[in-house]
Amino acid sequence: MPIIEAPPGPQTPLCQGDILKGVTLYSTKQAWSDGGEASWSKKVMCLVMSRPCLALRDDWIVVAAIEKYRKSAPATFESLKEAKAFFNEIRDGLTTPDQFYLGQIGGNEGAFCARFDSLHTIQLPKENTVERQTFIATSRIGRLHKDFVHDLHLRLFRAFASLGFDDQRWFSTSDLNVFVTVGAKDEAAIQMKLQEARAKLAMGSSQGFKGSDESRLKGEVAKVEESLQKLADELAPYKDELRRRGEAENNSATPAG
C-alpha cells in the first residue's frame, strides 16, 4: 500500500486526499496595509483537504500546497534499523508536524510533502458540468491510499493542536539530571577524541610533516573541536536549568533571617 495510488477515472468525483497539479495558489501579502495584495505561490501541486462531501459538489474547496520535502536521507545507512527508523520518522512526522510526507509523485524529481501551514481555497467549475469533469481529468494525478487519508485527519489535528514545550523546562528535575548526565558523558567522549587528534598533530609536528599530513591532521582537530562546541552549545541551556533549580531548592531550604 504505497502512500499515493493512481488517480481514478475522470468520472469519479474529487475527494479528500486527491493530488492536483497545475493549480495556481495565492496567499495574502502585506495584509496590514489596505487589505494586502495577492502573492502568487510557485508551488504547482496541492492536496485536497476538504471533506469528501464538499470536494464532491462545492464550488470552493480547501487544499494544502505540496512542495519538495527538505529532509534528505543520509548518503548511506549504517544498518537496516537506522533506515527503518528514518523512514518511519518522516512518515509519522513527529518532528515535522506541518509536513505530511508523500514520497515521490509521478515523474517529478525528488520527494514531496503537503504543507499544513500553507492552506488555500480554490474555486472549481460547477458540479455535474463538463468543465468540472475536464478539470478533474487534467488536474488529478494521484490519490492518497485510504489508510493515509485516515492518518491525514489525525495529522491535521496534531499540526494545529500541538502547542509544544520549552526545550528544557518541561523535564522533571530527576529526568533533567539524567539528560544532563548523558550529555556530559558524550562531552567526555568527544574531549577524548580531541585529545587524541591534538596528540597526533603534535607528534606529526615534532617529526616533520610529509605532504598534506599537516593539513589533514589540523582538519581532524578542527572537526572534533566543532563537534564539541556544538554539543556544548546544545547542552548549555539544560545545565543552566538544572543549576537554576538547584539554587532555588537551596534558597527555599535556607531558614529566613
NUFI-653803 format. One record per residue: z, y, x of N, C-alpha, C in turn. Coordinates in steps of 0.05 Angstrom, whole numbers, padded with zeros to 5 digits, always signed. Last residue first. Example, Ala and Ser with C-alpha at 12.3 -4.5 7.8 and 13.67 -1.06 7.14 Angstrom:
BEGIN
+00142-00045+00257+00143-00021+00273+00157+00001+00258 +00156-00114+00264+00156-00090+00246+00156-00066+00264 
This chain:
BEGIN
+01156+00697+00323+01179+00712+00335+01188+00699+00361 +01138+00633+00296+01135+00662+00297+01160+00675+00309 +01122+00575+00334+01140+00589+00316+01137+00619+00319 +01059+00545+00338+01079+00562+00352+01096+00577+00333 +01022+00521+00307+01046+00505+00314+01067+00521+00328 +00981+00557+00305+00995+00551+00279+01021+00536+00284 +00964+00556+00357+00976+00580+00346+00992+00575+00321 +00943+00504+00360+00966+00511+00377+00980+00536+00366 +00901+00508+00324+00922+00489+00319+00947+00496+00335 +00869+00546+00349+00880+00552+00323+00903+00534+00316 +00856+00518+00396+00871+00543+00398+00884+00550+00371 +00825+00476+00373+00849+00471+00388+00867+00495+00391 +00783+00505+00350+00802+00490+00332+00828+00483+00347 +00759+00525+00397+00770+00543+00377+00790+00530+00358 +00742+00477+00421+00762+00494+00434+00775+00513+00414 +00704+00462+00384+00727+00444+00389+00749+00460+00402 +00668+00505+00389+00681+00500+00363+00706+00482+00366 +00652+00499+00442+00666+00524+00433+00681+00519+00407 +00626+00450+00439+00650+00453+00456+00666+00477+00448 +00585+00465+00405+00604+00444+00397+00629+00445+00413 +00557+00503+00436+00569+00511+00410+00590+00490+00400 +00541+00469+00482+00560+00491+00484+00572+00500+00457 +00500+00432+00477+00528+00423+00473+00548+00446+00471 +00454+00460+00489+00456+00447+00463+00485+00440+00456 +00464+00477+00541+00460+00497+00520+00463+00485+00492 +00466+00427+00566+00490+00444+00566+00488+00465+00544 +00414+00408+00559+00436+00394+00546+00460+00412+00545 +00387+00447+00590+00380+00444+00562+00403+00430+00547 +00409+00437+00640+00413+00463+00627+00408+00461+00597 +00389+00386+00651+00417+00390+00649+00424+00416+00635 +00334+00396+00652+00345+00377+00632+00375+00381+00628 +00331+00430+00696+00322+00439+00669+00334+00422+00647 +00347+00395+00736+00362+00419+00731+00356+00430+00703 +00304+00358+00734+00331+00349+00727+00349+00373+00721 +00263+00392+00751+00261+00379+00726+00288+00369+00716 +00279+00408+00802+00276+00428+00781+00276+00416+00754 +00277+00359+00829+00303+00373+00826+00301+00393+00803 +00223+00348+00826+00242+00329+00814+00269+00343+00809 +00201+00390+00855+00195+00388+00827+00214+00369+00812 +00220+00378+00905+00230+00402+00892+00225+00402+00862 +00190+00332+00913+00219+00330+00912+00231+00354+00899 +00138+00353+00914+00145+00332+00895+00175+00331+00891 +00140+00389+00957+00134+00399+00931+00143+00379+00909 +00150+00352+00999+00169+00373+00993+00165+00384+00965 +00105+00318+00998+00131+00307+00992+00151+00329+00985 +00052+00328+01011+00063+00341+00987+00091+00331+00980 +00060+00319+01080+00041+00324+01058+00055+00339+01035 +00126+00306+01095+00098+00298+01101+00081+00304+01076 +00182+00341+01123+00166+00332+01101+00138+00324+01110 +00236+00324+01162+00209+00335+01163+00191+00323+01141 +00287+00309+01158+00269+00291+01173+00241+00301+01175 +00310+00348+01127+00321+00344+01154+00303+00326+01171 +00281+00345+01080+00280+00370+01095+00289+00365+01124 +00296+00295+01062+00268+00300+01069+00265+00325+01086 +00349+00304+01052+00342+00285+01072+00313+00289+01081 +00346+00342+01010+00359+00349+01035+00351+00330+01058 +00320+00311+00971+00307+00335+00981+00319+00343+01008 +00357+00271+00962+00331+00264+00972+00317+00288+00984 +00399+00303+00942+00403+00288+00967+00376+00280+00979 +00377+00321+00895+00382+00341+00916+00387+00327+00943 +00375+00272+00867+00350+00287+00872+00354+00307+00895 +00429+00260+00864+00411+00242+00878+00385+00256+00886 +00447+00303+00833+00458+00299+00860+00440+00281+00877 +00419+00292+00786+00414+00316+00801+00424+00314+00829 +00442+00244+00769+00414+00244+00776+00407+00269+00793 +00493+00265+00758+00490+00244+00779+00461+00243+00788 +00480+00298+00716+00491+00310+00740+00489+00291+00764 +00468+00260+00678+00446+00277+00688+00455+00291+00714 +00518+00237+00670+00496+00220+00679+00474+00237+00691 +00547+00281+00650+00555+00269+00676+00532+00251+00687 +00520+00290+00602+00520+00311+00623+00527+00298+00650 +00535+00244+00574+00506+00249+00581+00504+00269+00603 +00590+00254+00569+00580+00230+00584+00551+00233+00592 +00589+00299+00538+00599+00302+00565+00591+00278+00582 +00570+00276+00490+00554+00296+00504+00562+00299+00533 +00614+00245+00478+00588+00232+00483+00570+00251+00498 +00650+00286+00469+00655+00267+00490+00630+00252+00497 +00629+00312+00425+00630+00326+00450+00635+00307+00473 +00635+00270+00386+00608+00281+00392+00608+00295+00420 +00690+00264+00385+00673+00241+00393+00646+00252+00402 +00704+00314+00365+00714+00306+00391+00697+00283+00402 +00682+00311+00315+00672+00331+00334+00680+00324+00362 +00714+00273+00291+00686+00267+00296+00674+00286+00316 +00763+00302+00290+00761+00276+00304+00732+00269+00311 +00749+00346+00258+00757+00350+00286+00755+00324+00302 +00688+00338+00222+00717+00336+00223+00725+00338+00253 +00633+00384+00223+00647+00360+00233+00677+00361+00227 +00614+00433+00208+00618+00414+00187+00633+00389+00196 +00604+00464+00252+00629+00469+00238+00634+00448+00216 +00554+00455+00276+00577+00444+00288+00603+00446+00271 +00512+00475+00244+00507+00454+00263+00532+00440+00273 +00524+00483+00175+00526+00493+00202+00523+00470+00221 +00477+00452+00130+00504+00456+00140+00502+00470+00167 +00437+00450+00068+00442+00449+00097+00471+00455+00104 +00419+00447+00017+00426+00473+00027+00433+00474+00057 +00373+00415-00019+00388+00411+00006+00394+00439+00018 +00340+00429-00061+00369+00426-00066+00385+00422-00041 +00288+00431-00044+00300+00456-00054+00330+00454-00058 +00278+00380-00024+00268+00404-00009+00282+00429-00018 +00297+00346-00063+00313+00349-00038+00304+00374-00023 +00256+00350-00101+00283+00359-00108+00299+00364-00082 +00215+00328-00071+00212+00355-00080+00240+00366-00087 +00234+00276-00063+00229+00293-00040+00228+00323-00049 +00234+00255-00115+00259+00258-00100+00256+00277-00077 +00178+00258-00126+00198+00271-00144+00224+00276-00129 +00155+00227-00086+00149+00256-00087+00169+00270-00104 +00166+00175-00099+00181+00187-00077+00178+00218-00077 +00128+00169-00139+00156+00167-00146+00173+00180-00124 +00083+00172-00106+00086+00192-00127+00116+00192-00136 +00090+00127-00076+00094+00153-00062+00095+00176-00082 +00079+00088-00113+00105+00088-00101+00111+00114-00087 +00025+00099-00126+00046+00105-00146+00074+00105-00134 -00009+00134-00074-00001+00109-00086+00023+00115-00105 -00045+00195-00087-00022+00181-00076-00018+00154-00090 -00115+00199-00079-00092+00199-00097-00069+00184-00084 -00175+00237-00063-00156+00215-00059-00133+00218-00079 -00208+00278-00074-00217+00260-00052-00197+00237-00047 -00235+00320-00121-00214+00300-00116-00224+00280-00095 -00281+00353-00125-00257+00362-00111-00237+00341-00104 -00322+00332-00155-00329+00343-00129-00304+00350-00112 -00298+00312-00201-00316+00294-00186-00321+00305-00158 -00270+00356-00220-00256+00332-00212-00273+00315-00194 -00313+00390-00233-00293+00399-00213-00278+00374-00203 -00338+00360-00272-00353+00365-00248-00333+00373-00226 -00300+00361-00312-00307+00335-00301-00322+00339-00274 -00300+00416-00322-00276+00404-00312-00282+00377-00299 -00353+00422-00341-00344+00437-00318-00319+00425-00305 -00354+00393-00388-00370+00384-00365-00361+00397-00339 -00288+00386-00416-00313+00401-00412-00328+00389-00388 -00235+00371-00427-00257+00358-00441-00283+00374-00439 -00203+00434-00413-00202+00405-00417-00226+00395-00433 -00235+00486-00373-00222+00476-00398-00223+00445-00399 -00225+00490-00302-00241+00492-00326-00227+00479-00350 -00163+00517-00275-00183+00497-00277-00201+00502-00301 -00127+00556-00227-00139+00554-00254-00162+00533-00253 -00067+00544-00191-00096+00547-00192-00105+00543-00220 -00011+00565-00154-00022+00559-00181-00052+00564-00181 +00025+00535-00099+00006+00554-00110-00003+00545-00138 +00072+00528-00047+00063+00520-00073+00046+00542-00085 +00097+00517+00006+00071+00531+00002+00059+00521-00024 +00138+00485+00016+00144+00514+00019+00118+00530+00017 +00118+00435+00015+00134+00443-00009+00141+00473-00007 +00058+00415+00038+00079+00433+00043+00093+00442+00018 +00034+00351+00059+00035+00371+00037+00060+00388+00043 +00001+00335+00120+00025+00334+00103+00022+00356+00081 -00039+00293+00164-00034+00316+00147-00008+00312+00131 -00070+00277+00228-00053+00270+00205-00046+00296+00190 -00139+00278+00253-00110+00282+00254-00096+00273+00229 -00198+00298+00219-00185+00291+00244-00155+00296+00243 -00224+00268+00160-00213+00291+00174-00197+00282+00198 -00247+00232+00127-00258+00234+00153-00247+00257+00169 -00187+00216+00092-00216+00214+00094-00226+00216+00123 -00130+00233+00123-00144+00237+00098-00174+00236+00103 -00071+00203+00150-00099+00211+00153-00112+00214+00126 -00007+00225+00125-00023+00209+00143-00052+00220+00145 +00028+00253+00094+00006+00239+00081-00010+00221+00099 +00095+00276+00086+00075+00264+00104+00054+00248+00088 +00115+00335+00066+00111+00308+00054+00088+00295+00069 +00162+00381+00087+00136+00368+00093+00135+00340+00082 +00212+00400+00079+00190+00415+00067+00163+00403+00071 +00246+00368+00110+00246+00365+00080+00223+00380+00067 +00250+00339+00163+00229+00358+00155+00226+00358+00124 +00286+00300+00170+00290+00324+00187+00269+00346+00180 +00268+00263+00133+00297+00270+00133+00302+00296+00149 +00218+00240+00119+00222+00269+00121+00250+00278+00122 +00198+00189+00112+00221+00197+00095+00227+00227+00097 +00156+00188+00151+00151+00180+00123+00173+00192+00104 +00182+00201+00197+00162+00220+00187+00155+00214+00158 +00216+00156+00202+00227+00183+00200+00207+00203+00189 +00181+00113+00206+00199+00115+00183+00210+00143+00180 +00157+00126+00255+00141+00127+00231+00158+00127+00206 +00202+00120+00290+00187+00145+00289+00172+00147+00263 +00219+00068+00282+00238+00090+00276+00222+00116+00273 +00175+00040+00302+00183+00037+00274+00201+00060+00265 +00176+00054+00356+00152+00061+00339+00160+00060+00310 +00224+00032+00372+00220+00061+00374+00197+00070+00356 +00214-00023+00363+00236-00010+00349+00232+00021+00349 +00174-00033+00399+00167-00034+00371+00188-00020+00355 +00179+00014+00454+00184-00011+00441+00175-00010+00412 +00160+00061+00475+00173+00042+00494+00177+00015+00481 +00097+00087+00460+00123+00079+00450+00134+00058+00469 +00061+00142+00486+00065+00114+00484+00093+00109+00473 +00060+00195+00470+00035+00184+00481+00037+00153+00481 +00093+00203+00406+00093+00202+00435+00067+00189+00445 +00061+00240+00352+00073+00216+00363+00074+00217+00393 +00075+00307+00331+00058+00287+00342+00073+00263+00353 +00082+00346+00279+00099+00330+00296+00082+00306+00306 +00047+00372+00244+00051+00383+00271+00068+00366+00290 -00005+00358+00203+00022+00351+00209+00027+00356+00239 -00046+00407+00173-00042+00388+00195-00012+00383+00199 -00034+00415+00102-00042+00424+00128-00038+00402+00149 -00039+00432+00034-00039+00410+00054-00049+00421+00081 -00001+00463-00016-00020+00465+00005-00017+00441+00024 +00008+00438-00081+00021+00443-00055-00001+00443-00033 -00002+00466-00146-00010+00449-00124+00006+00457-00099 +00000+00470-00216+00013+00477-00191+00005+00456-00170 -00051+00493-00262-00034+00472-00251-00022+00482-00224 -00080+00514-00322-00068+00522-00297-00049+00500-00287 -00099+00491-00367-00118+00507-00353-00107+00515-00325 -00079+00422-00380-00074+00451-00378-00096+00465-00362 -00088+00366-00382-00101+00384-00402-00097+00414-00397 -00068+00337-00338-00089+00325-00356-00103+00347-00372 -00027+00365-00316-00052+00362-00300-00075+00352-00317 +00010+00357-00357-00001+00383-00352-00027+00382-00336 +00020+00302-00354+00011+00313-00380-00001+00341-00377 +00038+00297-00300+00013+00285-00309+00002+00297-00335 +00063+00359-00273+00067+00334-00287+00040+00323-00298 +00036+00386-00211+00043+00388-00239+00046+00360-00252 +00017+00378-00160+00046+00375-00164+00053+00375-00194 -00036+00357-00120-00028+00365-00148+00001+00358-00152 -00046+00384-00057-00036+00361-00072-00027+00371-00099 -00104+00408-00021-00079+00411-00035-00072+00386-00050 -00144+00439+00031-00137+00416+00015-00110+00421+00002 -00151+00481+00064-00174+00475+00046-00168+00450+00029 -00120+00539+00087-00117+00511+00081-00138+00503+00059 -00121+00592+00094-00143+00577+00106-00141+00547+00101 -00108+00636+00040-00099+00615+00057-00123+00599+00068 -00109+00705+00031-00124+00680+00029-00113+00660+00049 -00068+00745-00005-00072+00736+00022-00085+00708+00020 -00068+00801-00048-00074+00772-00044-00079+00766-00015 -00013+00847-00046-00042+00841-00047-00045+00811-00040 +00038+00886-00081+00027+00870-00060-00003+00865-00063 +00064+00919-00116+00056+00893-00126+00043+00876-00105 +00076+00964-00083+00057+00966-00106+00047+00939-00115 +00104+00927-00035+00090+00952-00038+00070+00951-00061 +00128+00877-00028+00146+00900-00033+00131+00926-00039 +00090+00840-00015+00099+00841-00043+00116+00865-00049 +00053+00829+00028+00065+00856+00024+00074+00860-00005 +00016+00779-00006+00023+00793+00019+00034+00821+00012 +00018+00720-00041+00021+00749-00043+00031+00761-00017 -00035+00672-00029-00007+00679-00030-00005+00710-00033 -00084+00623-00051-00075+00651-00044-00045+00653-00045 -00135+00576-00037-00107+00582-00045-00100+00610-00035 -00192+00543-00058-00182+00566-00045-00154+00573-00055 -00209+00477-00049-00196+00495-00068-00184+00519-00052 -00229+00436-00019-00247+00458-00026-00235+00477-00045 -00197+00378-00049-00208+00393-00026-00225+00416-00036 -00138+00345-00072-00162+00361-00077-00171+00375-00051 -00105+00289-00093-00111+00306-00070-00138+00319-00074 -00056+00274-00142-00084+00276-00134-00087+00295-00110 -00004+00279-00158-00009+00262-00135-00038+00262-00126 -00015+00280-00227+00003+00287-00206-00002+00268-00182 -00085+00280-00243-00058+00270-00247-00041+00280-00223 -00146+00289-00281-00128+00296-00259-00100+00286-00265 -00176+00232-00315-00166+00259-00313-00150+00264-00288 -00234+00196-00300-00205+00195-00300-00193+00223-00297 -00286+00206-00290-00278+00206-00318-00248+00205-00321 -00294+00200-00236-00292+00227-00246-00283+00228-00275 -00251+00144-00214-00276+00156-00222-00272+00184-00235 -00198+00155-00164-00210+00142-00187-00236+00156-00195 -00199+00156-00092-00197+00170-00118-00209+00153-00140 -00160+00109-00054-00186+00121-00061-00184+00135-00088 -00092+00128-00036-00112+00110-00047-00139+00125-00051 -00044+00139+00014-00066+00150-00002-00085+00128-00010 -00007+00103+00038+00002+00127+00024-00019+00137+00005 -00023+00033+00027-00025+00058+00042-00015+00082+00025 +00000-00024+00017+00000+00000+00000+00000+00025+00017 
